[in-house]
Amino acid sequence: METNNLPKRYLNIDEVAAYIGFSKRSIHRLIETRSIPFCKPGGLGGLRFDIKAIDKWMEKQSVPAMARAV
């Protein structure tokens, strides 16, 4: 959903799960272990995920390919 033709910056759990291709259960585990960046606006429920922080986090999860012996 866009507002004023601007892309959505903050995602809820369903949206972030779909965005990175993880199950909601996996997202909950990552939240519990504080392994994924998230925000708690107002301090109660309603977790949000900054799409820019998620993109950076995903880049950090990247594993480089190993050179193959010929």
QUIBEL-V763557 format. One record per residue. N is the residue number from 0. PHI is phi as a letter, one per 30 degrees, with the letter a starting at -180 (NA if undefined). NEAR is the number of other C-alpha atoms within 10 Angstrom. Layout:
n	phi	near
N	PHI	NEAR
N	PHI	NEAR
This chain:
n	phi	near
0	NA	6
1	c	8
2	b	7
3	h	5
4	i	7
5	c	8
6	d	9
7	d	11
8	c	12
9	c	17
10	c	18
11	d	14
12	d	18
13	e	12
14	d	15
15	d	20
16	d	17
17	d	12
18	d	13
19	c	12
20	i	10
21	c	12
22	d	14
23	d	15
24	d	11
25	d	12
26	d	17
27	d	14
28	d	13
29	d	14
30	d	14
31	e	10
32	c	8
33	h	10
34	c	11
35	b	16
36	d	15
37	a	20
38	b	14
39	b	11
40	e	10
41	i	8
42	i	8
43	b	7
44	h	9
45	h	11
46	d	16
47	b	18
48	b	19
49	d	16
50	e	18
51	d	11
52	d	15
53	d	19
54	d	13
55	d	11
56	d	14
57	d	12
58	d	10
59	d	9
60	d	9
61	d	8
62	c	7
63	d	6
64	d	6
65	c	6
66	d	6
67	c	5
68	d	4
69	c	3
